[in-house]
Amino acid sequence: MRLPVRGVAIAAFILWSCASAANPILFVTQTPHSDDFTTCLSVFGNHRGGVGSAPRGGDLYIRYDDGTLRNLTLEAGFGTNSTNQIAVREPSVHWSGTKVLFSMVVGGTIKDNYTPVYFQIYEVTGIGQGQTVTMTRIPQPENYNNVSPLYGTDDRILFTSDRPRNGDRRLYPQLDEYETAPTVTGIWSMRSDGTDLRLLDHAPSGDFRPVIDSFGRLVFTRWDHLQRDQQADADIETIIEGGDISDGYGSITYESEESDVFHTVAPGDEVFPEARSLFGPNETAHPVWNADHQHDELRHSLNQFIPWACNEDGSDLETLNHLGRHELMGYIPPARTGLEELYNFPNLRITSFLSGVEDPNNPGYFYGIDAPEFSTHASGQIVAIAAPPAENADNISAVYITHKDTRSYSGDGQTPNANQVGLFRDVMAMSDGTLWAAHSSSPYADRPTAQDPGGNNPFPLSSRYNYRITKMVDGANGFKVPGPKLIPAGITDSVTYFDNNRYRTVTYSGPMWEVFPVEVRARQIPARRHTPIPAIETAILEEELGGQLGIDQLRDYLVRNDLALLVARDVTQRADKQQYYNLRVSWSGHQTAAPGSTPTDLAHMQFFEGRQLRGQFEGSRDGRRVLGRPMAGVDNPPADEGPSGSVRIADDGSVAAFVPARRALSWQTTRPGGTAAVRERYWLTFQPGEIRSCTNCHGVNTEDIFNNPPASNPPEALTGLLRWWKSVQNPDTSGWVLR
């Protein structure tokens, strides 16, 4: 529990001599801790409310422009005794500037009481000076961690949650594609009364810190890790060498999401994407475990945290402005022998873009953090990108706000150079033009600074880091450097609680971390964003369905059946050379290829659903990781002997298909024999009733590698799909005349 002396000291309003700020600032205190694997400030897996992940003792504060400081959670009666110890995170201000959403976990610190506790969303009012604060837990999914809340433009509540995609508790928690650690399942939306719950993006490895920008886009960081299971790879290697996988990860595969029946990892359990690392002894393709390995395929891995965007209803989901590895990252390996690796980019590059926030005075300009995955609590270099909606990705590059030496930590025993001025997280761009961030002066990887006394002695939390909300000022070398602190004297606290997971008393006394700052002000509500169907596809829909009424009937069919319609105009076009790029439709000869080349023939587009099928430790560990499985249970035109879950590529290179909504999907083009040609590298989610068209798959921004503009052909595949649907699949339109 908190020591009484602290409760008396902070209950009063205190006037500090502090750095100036035009408007009040909300922020959170957090008890310092050195553990940075899936804890509350980590890059990923940071959502859990247990005391091992979220050390107790933090609060929600507001600091007014005259320097007055209030502890809002303490005023509201939270965190005052052993039964309601708290951890707090991520305040988000309503458009009116008069109320706030934040996440808080309460309790979980009573000895021998193992009842799980979760981060839940609270709303706080009475935040103005002289007002009485009120905190209310809003209606929401119970018994799940709900974090990163914000108000939608229509006052719906948007947030991330570890609730399973379909609410089936046997799938809880979803495990990420890297460490098979618990992760959030994606971004959710609900009415303010907790009803009409919707999944906007099913993210197999997690979505983080969503915001709504000036243009009405929902912008967030997503972890993309679409690769085969590295823990299962290790177990497979053990099996090949004659060992016992019970000494390893004990990887298992469930028969279906709806089944509790499973088997030990076996050949054929993973079919998409290509093998990550395991080819068998001596790195040669193993005839049993890699029977689907193609002779020219190279090992595939993907690991990135970059900005994504969608409309508030989840439609039009894609990387922000179609930015991807080509525009942001420093190196991309080839997927097959004989193809090109991509490196030595001319522009400034980043390895990640965490916790993006928009500059209120520069619409579409986003600050973020480029940081290591481990050891720094998601802190590193402040970077920025200018990405208003009309800006093409080919014209966007990263901007270094702090020196590149702040991106990562110095090794123990090394003397950091003058540009390594510490590490940064939680950027706050204010309406008065100032830039702030949570800054730690330590340039090293975090480590405990206090020894574990062992035995029954209380365990002291400790850390090298000293996060303080800091104003960024111009440095001598043209980069921003830390300046005055928001609270010069800092905030100290003393906490004691019981950790049932490690069965020990935990203590801390000293300065608290200051994180998650946000400006309190009224903001103009952006217009709600909708993405119209492109004119080329609209003309086909109107022609085939008899106008807007027919299009509405098609949408109704999609919504009733939890489907979306996906269209690509020409899948033979490519914008990079990391995968096959001389491509031809096998039955028509339509191609995009270099003169004199031998194009790769394409026949089908095969779709894969992300299904939670991979577990560990013979079922003793809760949760399941997503594996790709061919799309099933969706009616599309016959695929002419194509592989399961596929549709035929039309003569002009176009593709059209009905696909499942609110479930992670990916896809690949296949050759006439069904083997993979070009693979998608991301999971995408579509919404019920969404009609989504792209010029091609795999990333043309301004022109393809042969200097062709994006495809503008009326997609024949869409015409064929609509005619088939009218005549076969929808009784309501069986009387329509085919054209």
C-alpha positions in Angstrom: 0.0 0.0 0.0 1.0 3.6 -0.3 2.8 5.2 2.7 0.5 7.6 4.5 3.0 10.5 4.3 2.7 10.5 0.5 -1.1 10.5 0.4 -1.1 13.7 2.5 1.6 15.4 0.5 0.1 15.0 -3.0 -3.6 15.5 -2.0 -3.0 19.2 -1.8 -2.7 21.4 -4.9 1.0 22.3 -5.4 2.4 25.2 -7.4 5.7 24.4 -9.0 8.2 26.6 -10.7 8.1 24.9 -14.0 8.5 25.0 -17.8 5.7 27.0 -19.4 2.9 25.3 -21.4 0.0 27.0 -23.0 -2.7 24.5 -21.9 -3.2 21.9 -19.2 -1.3 18.7 -19.6 -2.5 15.3 -18.5 0.1 12.6 -17.9 0.6 9.4 -16.0 3.1 8.4 -13.4 4.5 4.8 -13.4 6.6 3.0 -10.8 10.1 2.5 -12.3 11.0 -1.0 -13.2 13.8 -2.6 -15.3 11.9 -5.5 -16.8 11.2 -4.8 -20.4 9.7 -8.0 -21.9 6.0 -7.6 -22.4 5.6 -5.2 -19.6 3.4 -2.1 -19.6 5.8 0.2 -21.4 7.3 -2.4 -23.8 7.1 -2.2 -27.5 4.7 -5.2 -27.7 2.7 -7.3 -25.3 2.3 -4.3 -23.1 -1.4 -4.6 -22.4 -1.7 -7.0 -19.5 -2.9 -5.9 -16.1 -1.1 -8.4 -13.8 1.4 -6.9 -11.3 4.3 -8.6 -13.1 3.4 -6.7 -16.3 2.1 -3.4 -14.8 3.8 -2.5 -11.4 1.4 -0.7 -9.2 1.6 2.7 -7.8 1.0 5.1 -10.7 -1.6 7.8 -11.1 -3.3 10.1 -13.5 -2.2 13.7 -13.1 -3.1 17.1 -14.6 -0.8 20.1 -14.6 -2.4 23.4 -15.3 -0.8 26.3 -17.2 -0.2 28.2 -13.9 1.8 25.2 -12.6 -0.9 23.8 -10.3 -0.7 20.0 -10.1 -3.5 17.6 -9.3 -3.5 13.8 -8.7 -6.9 13.0 -10.2 -6.9 9.2 -9.4 -6.1 9.9 -5.7 -8.8 12.6 -5.5 -11.3 10.0 -6.9 -10.3 7.5 -4.2 -8.2 5.1 -6.3 -4.9 3.6 -5.1 -5.3 4.4 -1.5 -5.2 0.9 0.1 -4.1 -2.7 -0.6 -7.4 -3.6 -2.2 -7.4 -1.0 -4.9 -3.7 -0.5 -5.8 -3.6 0.8 -9.4 -1.6 1.2 -12.6 -2.7 3.8 -15.1 -2.0 4.4 -18.8 -2.8 6.4 -22.0 -5.1 9.3 -21.3 -7.0 10.6 -24.3 -9.0 13.9 -24.3 -12.5 14.4 -25.8 -12.9 16.8 -28.7 -14.6 19.2 -26.2 -11.5 19.2 -23.9 -13.8 18.6 -20.9 -13.5 14.8 -20.3 -10.9 12.1 -20.7 -10.7 8.4 -21.4 -7.8 6.3 -19.9 -7.1 2.7 -18.9 -6.6 1.6 -15.4 -6.1 -1.7 -13.6 -7.3 -1.9 -10.0 -6.2 -4.5 -7.4 -4.6 -7.8 -7.9 -2.3 -7.3 -5.0 -3.9 -9.2 -2.2 -1.8 -12.1 -1.0 -3.1 -15.6 -2.0 -5.9 -14.0 -4.1 -5.3 -15.2 -7.7 -8.4 -13.6 -9.2 -7.2 -12.1 -12.5 -7.5 -8.4 -13.0 -7.5 -6.5 -16.3 -6.9 -3.0 -17.7 -10.3 -1.4 -18.1 -11.4 1.9 -19.7 -12.5 4.7 -17.4 -13.9 8.2 -18.2 -13.0 11.1 -16.0 -14.8 14.4 -15.8 -14.4 17.5 -13.6 -10.8 18.1 -14.7 -11.0 21.9 -14.8 -9.5 23.9 -11.9 -12.0 24.1 -9.1 -14.1 21.2 -10.4 -14.7 18.0 -8.5 -13.3 15.0 -10.3 -15.4 12.0 -11.2 -14.1 8.7 -12.6 -16.4 6.0 -14.0 -15.7 2.7 -15.5 -17.6 2.6 -18.8 -19.4 -0.4 -20.2 -17.0 -2.6 -22.2 -15.9 -6.2 -22.8 -15.3 -7.6 -19.3 -12.5 -9.9 -18.3 -10.2 -8.6 -21.0 -7.5 -6.0 -21.1 -8.9 -2.9 -22.9 -6.3 -0.2 -23.5 -5.4 2.8 -25.7 -8.9 4.2 -25.7 -10.0 7.3 -27.6 -13.2 9.1 -28.7 -14.4 8.7 -32.3 -15.8 11.6 -34.2 -19.3 10.3 -33.5 -18.4 9.6 -29.8 -18.0 5.9 -30.3 -15.1 4.5 -28.2 -12.2 3.1 -30.1 -9.6 1.0 -28.3 -7.3 -2.0 -28.5 -8.2 -5.2 -26.6 -7.0 -8.8 -26.1 -10.6 -10.0 -26.5 -10.5 -12.9 -29.0 -11.7 -12.0 -32.5 -14.9 -14.0 -32.1 -15.2 -13.9 -28.3 -14.4 -17.6 -28.0 -12.6 -17.9 -24.7 -10.7 -21.0 -25.7 -8.7 -18.7 -28.1 -7.6 -16.5 -25.2 -5.1 -15.0 -25.3 -4.1 -14.5 -28.9 -0.3 -15.2 -29.1 1.9 -13.1 -31.4 3.8 -14.4 -34.4 7.3 -13.9 -32.9 7.6 -14.8 -29.2 4.1 -16.4 -29.0 3.5 -14.0 -26.2 0.0 -12.6 -25.5 -0.9 -9.7 -27.6 -4.0 -7.5 -28.4 -6.1 -8.8 -31.2 -6.5 -5.5 -32.9 -8.6 -2.3 -32.8 -12.2 -2.4 -31.6 -15.1 0.1 -31.8 -18.2 0.3 -29.6 -20.9 2.7 -28.7 -20.4 4.7 -25.5 -22.8 2.4 -23.7 -20.7 -0.7 -24.7 -23.0 -2.0 -27.3 -22.4 -2.7 -31.0 -18.9 -4.1 -30.5 -16.9 -4.3 -33.8 -13.5 -5.5 -34.7 -11.9 -3.0 -37.1 -8.5 -4.7 -37.7 -7.7 -8.3 -36.8 -4.0 -8.0 -36.2 -2.2 -11.4 -35.6 0.6 -9.7 -33.7 -1.0 -6.5 -32.4 -2.1 -2.9 -33.0 -0.9 -0.1 -30.8 -1.7 3.5 -29.8 -4.4 4.6 -32.3 -5.2 8.3 -32.9 -7.6 10.1 -35.2 -5.8 12.7 -37.3 -7.0 16.0 -38.8 -8.3 14.2 -41.9 -10.4 11.7 -40.0 -8.0 8.8 -40.5 -7.5 6.3 -37.7 -3.7 6.0 -37.5 -1.8 3.5 -35.4 1.3 1.4 -35.2 0.9 -2.2 -36.2 3.3 -5.1 -35.7 3.7 -7.0 -38.9 5.4 -10.4 -38.5 3.8 -12.6 -41.2 6.2 -15.5 -41.1 6.3 -19.1 -40.0 6.5 -20.0 -36.3 10.1 -19.8 -35.0 9.3 -21.8 -31.9 7.8 -24.6 -34.0 10.9 -24.4 -36.2 13.1 -25.1 -33.2 10.9 -28.1 -32.2 10.9 -29.4 -35.8 14.7 -29.3 -35.9 14.7 -31.3 -32.6 12.4 -33.9 -34.2 14.6 -34.2 -37.3 17.6 -34.7 -35.1 15.8 -37.4 -33.1 15.3 -35.3 -29.9 12.3 -34.9 -27.6 10.4 -31.6 -28.2 9.0 -31.8 -24.6 12.4 -30.3 -23.7 11.7 -27.4 -26.1 8.5 -25.4 -26.8 6.2 -28.4 -27.1 4.5 -26.9 -30.2 1.0 -28.3 -31.0 -1.5 -27.6 -33.7 -5.3 -27.6 -33.1 -7.6 -29.2 -35.5 -9.7 -26.0 -35.8 -10.5 -22.9 -33.8 -13.6 -24.5 -32.6 -11.9 -27.7 -31.4 -9.8 -28.5 -28.3 -8.3 -31.5 -30.2 -4.7 -31.0 -31.1 -1.6 -32.9 -32.3 2.1 -32.5 -31.9 3.5 -30.3 -34.6 3.6 -32.2 -37.9 4.5 -31.8 -41.6 2.0 -29.7 -43.5 0.8 -27.7 -40.4 2.2 -24.5 -41.9 1.6 -23.8 -45.5 1.9 -20.0 -45.8 4.1 -18.1 -46.2 7.3 -19.8 -47.3 9.7 -21.4 -44.7 11.3 -19.0 -42.3 14.5 -20.8 -41.5 14.1 -24.5 -41.2 15.2 -26.5 -44.2 16.6 -29.4 -42.2 20.2 -30.4 -41.4 22.8 -28.5 -43.4 20.2 -26.0 -44.5 19.0 -28.2 -47.3 15.3 -28.7 -48.0 14.0 -31.5 -45.9 11.8 -33.9 -48.0 9.2 -34.4 -45.4 9.0 -31.2 -43.4 9.5 -28.9 -46.4 7.8 -30.9 -49.1 6.3 -27.6 -50.5 9.6 -25.9 -50.7 10.4 -24.5 -54.1 13.9 -24.9 -55.4 14.6 -21.1 -55.8 12.9 -19.9 -52.6 14.9 -18.3 -49.9 14.1 -18.2 -46.2 11.6 -15.5 -45.3 11.3 -13.3 -42.3 9.4 -10.1 -41.6 9.5 -7.9 -38.5 8.4 -4.3 -38.5 6.5 -1.7 -36.6 5.2 0.9 -39.0 2.2 3.3 -39.3 -1.1 2.0 -40.6 -4.4 3.8 -41.3 -8.1 3.1 -41.9 -11.4 4.9 -41.7 -13.2 4.9 -38.4 -15.4 2.0 -39.5 -12.3 -0.1 -40.3 -12.6 0.2 -44.1 -9.8 1.2 -46.4 -7.2 -0.4 -44.2 -3.6 -0.1 -45.5 -0.2 1.2 -44.4 -0.3 5.0 -43.9 -0.2 6.5 -47.4 0.9 3.1 -48.7 4.2 3.5 -47.0 6.0 0.2 -46.5 9.4 -1.3 -46.3 10.5 0.2 -49.6 10.0 3.7 -48.4 11.0 3.4 -44.7 13.3 0.5 -44.1 17.0 0.2 -44.9 17.2 -3.3 -46.4 14.9 -5.9 -48.0 16.2 -9.3 -48.9 15.2 -11.1 -52.1 12.5 -13.9 -51.8 14.1 -16.1 -54.5 17.5 -16.7 -56.0 18.3 -14.5 -59.0 16.2 -11.6 -57.7 17.5 -8.4 -56.3 18.0 -7.3 -52.7 17.1 -3.7 -51.9 19.5 -1.6 -49.8 21.5 1.6 -49.7 18.5 3.9 -49.9 19.2 7.6 -50.6 16.8 9.0 -47.9 17.0 8.8 -44.2 15.7 5.5 -42.9 14.1 4.2 -39.8 13.6 0.7 -38.3 10.3 1.4 -36.6 7.7 4.1 -36.1 6.1 3.8 -32.6 3.4 5.8 -30.9 2.7 8.3 -33.8 1.1 11.6 -32.9 0.0 14.4 -35.3 1.4 17.9 -35.1 -1.8 20.1 -34.4 -0.3 22.9 -36.5 0.8 20.8 -39.4 -1.9 18.4 -40.5 -0.6 15.1 -41.7 2.8 15.6 -40.0 3.4 12.8 -37.5 6.0 12.4 -34.8 7.0 9.0 -33.6 9.7 6.9 -32.0 12.3 4.7 -33.6 13.4 2.3 -30.9 14.8 -1.2 -30.2 12.3 -3.9 -29.5 13.9 -4.7 -26.1 15.8 -3.1 -23.2 14.6 0.6 -23.5 10.9 0.5 -22.8 10.1 1.5 -26.3 12.2 4.7 -26.1 14.7 5.8 -28.7 15.0 8.5 -31.4 12.2 11.0 -32.2 11.5 10.9 -35.9 8.8 12.3 -38.1 7.1 11.8 -41.5 4.9 14.2 -43.5 2.0 12.1 -44.8 -1.2 14.0 -45.5 -3.6 11.9 -47.5 -2.7 13.3 -50.9 1.0 12.7 -50.5 2.3 9.8 -52.5 4.5 7.3 -50.7 7.3 7.7 -53.3 7.7 11.3 -52.0 7.8 10.6 -48.3 10.9 10.0 -46.2 11.8 10.0 -42.5 12.9 13.2 -40.7 15.3 12.9 -37.8 14.2 15.2 -34.9 16.8 14.0 -32.5 20.2 12.7 -33.5 20.3 9.1 -34.9 22.6 8.2 -32.0 19.5 8.3 -29.8 17.8 5.5 -31.6 19.4 2.8 -29.5 21.4 2.3 -26.3 25.2 2.3 -25.7 26.8 -0.9 -24.5 27.7 -1.2 -20.8 31.1 0.2 -20.2 31.1 2.3 -23.4 31.3 6.0 -23.2 28.4 7.4 -25.3 29.2 10.2 -27.7 28.0 13.7 -27.3 24.9 13.2 -29.5 23.6 10.3 -27.3 21.6 12.6 -25.0 19.4 9.9 -23.7 16.3 8.1 -25.0 12.8 9.4 -25.7 9.2 8.1 -25.8 5.6 9.5 -25.8 6.0 12.6 -28.0 3.6 15.4 -27.4 3.2 18.2 -30.0 1.3 21.1 -28.5 -0.8 23.7 -30.1 1.6 26.5 -29.0 4.2 24.9 -31.3 6.3 23.3 -28.6 7.4 19.7 -28.6 7.6 17.6 -25.5 8.5 14.0 -24.8 9.2 11.6 -21.9 13.0 11.6 -21.6 15.4 9.3 -19.8 18.9 10.5 -19.4 20.4 7.0 -19.3 21.9 6.0 -22.7 22.2 2.4 -21.7 20.0 -0.7 -21.8 17.9 -0.8 -18.7 19.1 -2.9 -15.8 18.1 -3.1 -12.1 20.0 -0.7 -9.9 19.1 -2.5 -6.6 20.0 -6.1 -5.7 17.4 -8.7 -5.0 17.8 -9.4 -1.2 16.4 -12.9 -1.6 14.5 -15.0 0.9 11.4 -13.4 2.3 12.7 -9.9 2.1 10.7 -7.3 0.1 11.9 -7.1 -3.5 12.9 -3.5 -4.5 11.8 -2.3 -7.9 14.6 -0.3 -9.6 15.8 1.0 -12.9 18.5 3.0 -14.6 15.8 5.1 -16.3 14.3 8.3 -15.0 11.5 9.3 -17.4 10.6 13.0 -17.1 8.3 15.0 -19.3 10.7 17.3 -21.0 10.5 20.2 -23.4 12.5 19.7 -26.6 14.7 22.6 -27.6 17.1 23.3 -30.5 20.6 21.9 -30.1 23.8 23.2 -31.5 24.0 20.5 -34.2 20.5 21.1 -35.7 18.7 18.4 -33.7 16.4 18.7 -30.8 17.8 18.0 -27.3 16.1 17.8 -23.9 15.4 21.1 -22.2 13.3 22.2 -19.1 11.2 19.6 -17.2 7.5 20.0 -16.9 7.7 19.3 -13.2 11.2 20.4 -12.1 11.0 18.9 -8.7 9.6 15.7 -10.0 7.0 13.5 -8.3 8.0 11.0 -5.6 6.0 8.1 -4.2 6.4 5.1 -1.9 4.5 1.9 -2.7 4.3 -1.6 -1.3 2.2 -4.4 -2.6 2.1 -8.2 -2.9 3.0 -10.0 -6.2 1.2 -13.4 -6.2 2.9 -14.4 -9.4 6.4 -14.4 -7.9 5.0 -14.7 -4.4 6.8 -11.8 -2.9 6.3 -8.3 -1.5 7.3 -5.6 -3.8 8.5 -2.1 -2.7 9.5 1.2 -4.3 10.3 4.6 -2.8 11.6 7.5 -4.9 11.0 9.5 -8.1 8.2 8.2 -10.3 8.4 8.0 -14.1 6.3 10.6 -16.0 4.8 9.2 -19.3 1.9 9.4 -21.7 1.6 13.3 -21.8 -1.3 14.8 -23.7 -2.5 18.4 -24.1 -6.0 19.3 -22.7 -7.8 21.5 -25.2 -10.8 21.6 -27.4 -10.3 20.4 -31.0 -12.3 20.6 -34.2 -13.9 17.3 -35.0 -12.7 16.1 -38.4 -15.3 15.1 -41.0 -16.0 11.4 -40.9 -13.9 9.8 -43.6 -15.4 7.5 -46.3 -13.5 6.0 -49.2 -15.6 6.0 -52.4 -15.5 3.1 -54.8 -13.2 4.2 -57.7 -15.0 5.4 -60.8 -13.9 2.5 -63.0 -15.3 -0.1 -60.6 -18.4 2.0 -60.0 -19.2 2.0 -63.7 -19.0 -1.8 -63.8 -21.2 -2.2 -60.7 -23.8 0.2 -62.0 -23.9 -1.5 -65.4 -24.1 -5.0 -64.1 -26.4 -4.3 -61.1 -28.7 -1.8 -62.6 -27.6 1.3 -60.7 -27.3 2.3 -57.0 -30.2 0.1 -55.9 -28.4 -3.0 -57.2 -25.2 -1.9 -55.5 -27.1 -1.5 -52.2 -28.5 -5.0 -52.6 -25.0 -6.4 -53.1 -23.8 -4.6 -50.0 -26.7 -6.1 -48.1 -25.7 -9.5 -49.2 -22.2 -8.9 -48.1 -23.2 -7.7 -44.7 -25.7 -10.5 -44.1 -22.9 -13.1 -44.9 -20.1 -11.2 -43.2 -18.2 -10.8 -46.4 -16.3 -8.1 -48.3 -15.6 -7.8 -52.1 -12.0 -7.4 -53.1 -10.9 -6.3 -56.6 -7.4 -5.9 -58.1 -7.1 -4.6 -61.7 -3.8 -6.2 -62.8 -1.8 -8.5 -60.6 1.0 -8.7 -63.2 2.3 -5.3 -62.2 5.0 -5.1 -59.6 6.9 -2.2 -58.0 10.0 -4.1 -56.7 12.3 -6.9 -57.7 12.3 -8.9 -54.5 9.7 -11.3 -55.8 8.9 -12.4 -59.4 8.2 -9.3 -61.5 8.2 -10.6 -65.1 4.6 -11.9 -65.0 2.1 -13.3 -67.5 -1.5 -14.6 -67.3 -1.2 -18.2 -68.4 -4.5 -18.5 -70.4 -4.4 -15.1 -72.1 -0.8 -14.1 -72.6 -1.5 -10.7 -70.9 1.8 -9.7 -69.3 4.0 -7.1 -67.7 7.5 -8.2 -68.4 10.9 -7.0 -69.8 11.4 -7.7 -73.5 13.2 -11.0 -74.1 12.4 -12.3 -70.6 10.6 -15.6 -69.8 7.7 -14.5 -67.6 6.3 -16.5 -64.8 2.8 -17.7 -65.6 0.0 -16.8 -63.2 -3.3 -18.7 -63.0 -5.0 -18.1 -59.6 -5.1 -15.9 -56.6 -5.2 -18.0 -53.4 -6.5 -16.4 -50.2 -5.5 -17.4 -46.6 -7.3 -16.8 -43.4 -5.5 -16.2 -40.1 -6.8 -18.9 -37.8 -5.7 -19.4 -34.2 -4.4 -23.0 -34.4 -0.9 -23.1 -32.9 -0.4 -23.8 -29.2 2.5 -24.8 -26.9 3.5 -27.1 -24.1 1.0 -29.9 -24.9 -1.9 -27.6 -24.2 -0.7 -26.4 -20.7 -0.1 -22.9 -22.0 -3.2 -20.8 -22.6 -3.7 -19.1 -25.9 -3.1 -19.8 -29.6 -1.0 -18.2 -32.4 -2.4 -17.5 -35.8 -1.5 -19.8 -38.7 -2.5 -19.2 -42.3 -5.1 -21.6 -43.8 -6.7 -21.5 -47.3 -9.9 -19.5 -47.3 -12.9 -21.8 -46.8 -16.7 -21.5 -46.5 -17.0 -18.6 -49.0 -18.7 -19.0 -52.4 -16.9 -17.7 -55.4 -17.0 -18.7 -59.1 -15.3 -22.0 -59.9 -11.5 -21.7 -59.9 -10.7 -24.1 -62.8 -8.7 -26.6 -60.7 -7.0 -23.9 -58.8 -5.7 -24.6 -55.2 -8.1 -24.4 -52.3 -9.3 -21.0 -51.4 -8.5 -19.5 -54.8 -10.2 -17.6 -57.6 -9.2 -17.5 -61.3 -7.2 -14.6 -62.6 -9.0 -13.0 -65.5 -7.6 -12.6 -68.9 -6.6 -8.9 -68.3 -4.8 -9.8 -65.1 -7.6 -8.7 -62.8 -8.9 -10.5 -59.7 -12.3 -10.2 -57.9 -13.4 -12.3 -54.9 -15.8 -12.4 -52.0 -13.7 -12.7 -48.9 -14.4 -13.1 -45.1 -14.8 -9.9 -43.1 -13.3 -9.1 -39.7 -10.6 -11.8 -40.0 -7.0 -11.4 -40.9 -6.4 -12.3 -44.6 -3.5 -12.6 -46.9 -3.0 -14.1 -50.4 -0.6 -15.2 -53.1 -0.7 -15.5 -56.9 -0.1 -19.1 -58.0 1.2 -20.7 -61.2 -0.9 -23.2 -63.2 0.3 -26.1 -61.1 -0.8 -24.4 -57.8 2.7 -23.4 -56.6 3.2 -19.9 -55.2 4.4 -17.2 -57.4 4.1 -13.8 -55.6 3.2 -13.7 -52.0 1.5 -10.8 -50.0 3.6 -9.8 -47.0 0.9 -8.4 -44.8 -2.3 -9.4 -43.1 -5.3 -7.3 -44.1 -8.8 -7.0 -42.6 -12.0 -6.1 -44.5 -15.3 -5.0 -43.1 -18.7 -6.5 -43.8 -20.1 -4.9 -46.9 -16.8 -3.3 -47.9 -16.1 -3.1 -51.6 -12.4 -2.6 -51.9 -10.5 -2.0 -55.1 -6.8 -1.6 -55.7 -4.9 -1.0 -59.0 -2.8 -4.1 -58.4 -1.4 -6.1 -55.5 2.1 -5.6 -54.1 2.6 -2.0 -54.2 2.6 0.4 -57.2 2.7 4.0 -55.9 3.4 6.1 -59.0 4.8 3.6 -61.5 5.9 0.0 -61.7 9.4 -1.2 -62.3 8.9 -0.9 -66.1 7.7 2.8 -65.6 4.1 2.0 -66.3 1.5 4.0 -64.4 -0.9 2.1 -62.1 -3.4 -0.1 -63.9 -6.5 1.7 -65.2 -8.3 -1.2 -67.0 -11.9 -2.0 -66.2 -11.4 -5.3 -64.3 -12.9 -8.2 -66.3 -12.9 -10.3 -63.1 -15.4 -8.0 -61.4 -17.8 -8.2 -64.4 -17.5 -12.0 -64.3 -18.0 -12.2 -60.5 -21.1 -10.0 -60.6 -22.7 -12.0 -63.4 -22.0 -15.3 -61.6 -23.4 -13.8 -58.4 -26.6 -12.6 -60.0 -27.3 -15.9 -61.8 -26.3 -18.4 -59.1 -25.7 -17.1 -55.6 -28.4 -14.5 -54.8 -32.1 -15.5 -55.2 -33.1 -11.9 -54.6 -31.6 -11.0 -57.9 -32.3 -14.1 -59.9 -34.7 -12.2 -62.2 -32.1 -9.7 -63.3 -31.1 -9.8 -67.0 -27.5 -10.7 -67.7 -25.7 -8.4 -70.0 
